[in-house]
Amino acid sequence: MVDIKSKREIEQMREACRVTALVHKEIEKVIKPGITTLELDKIAEKVIRENGGIPAEKGYPSYQKGVPDFPGSICVSINDEVIHGIPSGRTKINDGDIVSVDLVVEKNGFHGDAARTYLVGEVSNEAKRLVEITKQAFFEGIKYARAGNRLGDVCHAIGAFVEKNGYSVVREFQGHGIGRSMHEDPGIPNYGKPGKGIKLEPGMTLAIEPMVIQGNPDILELDDGWTIITEDGSLAAHYENTILITEKEPEILTII
């Protein structure tokens, strides 16, 4: 069952998403060669809490026996790490890295979710293109995020654009509905068939997130039980926003 948000709930969503966007603005300012992923994590948590939010990813349950709950306030994934990288004081970001930061803010009982892949220092043209195509795939998808269209229209547009440009989408992970819970119905894969899936309605809030791989789409999970990497060692990028379905164009809630 997909939750349709009331006007009051949408305003609360806007605030959680505003804080999410503020955190990304701060990360964009401070990310540089030599900074550790744990330093980024602490900066993000500080901004979240100063703005009345809670880092929703911190303590997120693993659901795997023997794997601790997620320890970070943000996920930081570097180069061939696709998603769910764990912040660490031993992991320094280097010149030429691409760094995906995925973060979720809870405020007043509602959530905002957004991811960006940052270019650090002198980055190769190949890496720049991957990051740009990943970002553009999101915008290609939300062209179809209109009331009356089907969810499959959005999913198909993302996957078709990525593959047309010679890249692969991750198939094991997907976007999702969002609101009072970080993850709500519907699941939103980055591939699909146009005309299929649920009909989009005003008041739906969705986290749409292309996860794109430079090489083949196969992935592996590291022994930490969280970090997902590309099987062939190729680069990966991630771009996500929380959007609102309206009577007209979709509204992106996590860009300010």
C-alpha positions in Angstrom: 0.0 0.0 0.0 1.5 3.3 -1.1 1.0 6.1 1.4 -0.5 9.4 0.1 0.7 12.3 2.2 -1.6 15.0 3.4 -0.7 18.7 3.0 0.5 18.8 6.6 2.6 15.7 6.1 4.1 17.1 3.0 5.2 20.2 4.8 6.9 18.0 7.4 8.6 16.1 4.6 9.8 19.3 3.1 11.6 20.2 6.4 13.3 16.8 6.7 14.4 17.1 3.0 15.6 20.7 3.5 18.0 19.5 6.2 19.1 16.7 4.0 20.0 19.2 1.3 21.8 21.4 3.8 24.1 18.5 4.8 25.0 17.8 1.1 25.9 21.5 0.7 28.2 21.3 3.6 29.8 18.0 2.4 30.4 19.7 -1.0 32.3 22.4 0.8 34.6 20.2 2.9 35.2 17.1 0.8 38.9 17.2 -0.4 41.9 15.0 -0.7 43.2 13.9 2.7 39.9 14.1 4.6 38.8 10.8 6.2 35.3 9.3 5.6 34.8 9.4 9.4 35.5 13.1 9.4 32.8 13.6 6.8 30.5 11.5 8.9 31.0 13.7 12.0 30.5 16.9 10.0 27.3 15.5 8.5 25.9 14.4 11.9 26.7 17.9 13.4 24.8 19.7 10.7 21.9 17.2 11.0 21.6 17.6 14.8 22.1 21.4 14.7 19.1 21.6 12.5 16.9 19.5 14.7 17.2 16.3 12.8 18.4 12.7 13.5 20.8 10.8 11.3 18.4 8.0 10.3 21.0 5.7 8.9 22.9 5.5 12.2 21.9 2.2 13.9 19.9 1.0 10.9 19.4 -2.7 11.5 21.4 -5.1 9.3 18.9 -8.1 9.5 22.0 -10.4 9.0 23.1 -12.6 11.8 26.4 -11.5 13.2 26.5 -8.2 11.3 26.3 -5.1 13.5 23.7 -2.3 12.8 25.0 0.4 10.6 27.5 2.5 12.6 27.6 5.7 10.5 25.4 8.8 10.1 26.0 8.6 6.4 27.1 6.0 3.8 30.4 6.9 2.1 31.3 4.8 -1.0 34.5 5.4 -2.9 35.3 4.5 -6.6 34.3 0.8 -7.0 32.1 0.9 -3.9 28.5 1.2 -5.1 26.6 1.9 -1.8 26.6 1.4 2.0 30.3 2.2 2.5 31.0 2.5 6.3 32.8 5.7 7.5 36.2 5.0 9.0 39.0 7.0 10.5 41.4 4.8 8.5 39.9 5.6 5.1 41.3 8.8 3.5 39.8 10.3 0.4 42.4 10.7 -2.3 42.9 13.1 -5.3 41.0 11.6 -8.3 38.5 9.7 -6.2 34.7 9.8 -6.9 32.9 9.6 -3.6 29.2 8.7 -3.2 27.5 10.0 -0.1 24.0 8.7 0.7 22.3 10.2 3.7 18.8 10.2 5.4 17.5 12.7 7.8 14.6 12.2 10.1 12.9 15.2 11.5 9.5 15.5 13.3 8.8 11.9 12.4 9.4 12.2 8.6 12.4 11.4 6.4 14.4 13.0 3.6 16.8 10.9 1.5 19.4 12.0 -1.1 22.7 10.8 -2.5 25.4 12.6 -4.5 28.7 11.4 -6.1 31.4 14.0 -5.5 34.4 14.5 -7.7 37.5 15.0 -5.6 40.5 16.8 -7.0 41.7 15.9 -10.5 39.2 13.3 -11.7 39.5 11.4 -15.0 37.2 12.3 -17.9 35.8 8.8 -17.8 34.8 9.2 -14.2 33.3 12.6 -14.8 31.2 11.2 -17.6 29.9 8.3 -15.4 28.9 10.8 -12.6 27.2 13.1 -15.1 25.2 10.2 -16.8 24.1 8.9 -13.4 22.8 12.3 -12.4 21.1 12.9 -15.8 19.5 9.4 -15.5 17.6 10.7 -12.5 16.3 13.7 -14.4 15.4 11.5 -17.4 13.3 9.3 -15.0 11.4 12.1 -13.3 10.2 13.5 -16.7 7.7 10.7 -16.3 7.0 11.2 -12.6 3.6 12.7 -13.2 0.2 11.9 -11.9 -1.5 9.4 -14.1 1.7 7.8 -15.4 2.9 4.4 -14.3 5.9 3.8 -12.1 7.3 1.6 -14.9 7.5 4.7 -17.1 10.0 6.2 -14.6 12.0 3.0 -14.1 12.2 2.3 -17.9 13.4 5.8 -18.7 16.3 5.6 -16.1 17.5 2.2 -17.3 17.2 2.9 -21.0 19.2 6.2 -20.7 21.9 4.5 -18.7 22.3 1.6 -21.1 22.1 3.8 -24.2 25.2 5.5 -22.8 27.1 2.3 -22.3 26.7 1.7 -18.6 24.9 -0.7 -16.3 22.3 -0.2 -13.6 22.4 -2.1 -10.3 19.5 -4.5 -10.3 19.7 -5.9 -6.7 19.0 -2.5 -5.1 16.4 0.1 -5.8 14.7 3.3 -4.9 11.6 3.4 -2.6 8.7 5.3 -1.2 9.6 7.4 1.8 7.8 9.3 4.6 7.3 8.3 8.2 9.6 5.3 7.4 12.9 5.5 5.5 11.7 2.7 3.2 8.1 2.5 2.2 6.2 1.1 -0.8 6.7 1.1 -3.7 10.0 -0.3 -4.6 11.5 1.6 -7.5 14.0 -0.3 -9.6 16.2 1.5 -12.1 14.8 -0.6 -15.0 11.4 -1.7 -16.1 8.6 -1.7 -18.7 6.7 1.4 -19.6 3.0 1.3 -18.9 3.5 -1.2 -16.0 3.4 -0.8 -12.2 1.3 1.4 -10.0 -0.3 4.6 -11.2 1.3 7.7 -9.8 -0.9 9.9 -7.7 -0.5 13.4 -6.1 0.8 13.2 -2.6 3.2 10.3 -3.2 6.7 10.9 -2.0 9.4 8.8 -3.6 13.2 8.4 -3.3 14.5 7.8 -6.9 18.1 6.8 -7.0 20.0 5.6 -10.1 23.0 3.4 -9.1 25.2 3.1 -12.2 28.2 0.9 -12.9 30.9 1.7 -15.5 31.4 -2.0 -16.3 29.2 -5.1 -16.0 26.3 -5.0 -13.5 27.5 -7.7 -11.1 28.1 -6.7 -7.5 29.6 -8.3 -4.4 29.1 -7.7 -0.7 32.2 -7.2 1.5 32.8 -9.1 4.7 31.5 -6.1 6.8 28.0 -7.1 5.7 27.2 -3.6 4.3 29.6 -2.4 1.6 28.6 -3.3 -1.9 31.3 -3.2 -4.6 31.4 -3.8 -8.3 32.6 -7.3 -9.1 34.9 -6.3 -11.9 36.4 -3.3 -10.0 34.9 -0.7 -12.3 33.7 2.6 -11.0 30.2 3.2 -9.7 28.1 6.4 -9.1 24.9 7.2 -7.2 22.5 10.1 -7.5 19.2 10.3 -5.5 16.5 12.8 -4.5 13.3 12.6 -2.6 10.5 13.9 -4.9 6.8 14.7 -4.5 4.2 13.7 -7.1 1.9 16.8 -7.7 -0.9 17.6 -10.0 1.7 19.0 -12.5 5.5 18.6 -12.6 7.2 16.5 -9.8 8.8 18.6 -7.0 12.3 17.7 -6.0 12.3 18.1 -2.2 16.0 17.6 -1.5 17.4 20.4 -3.7 17.4 23.9 -2.2 
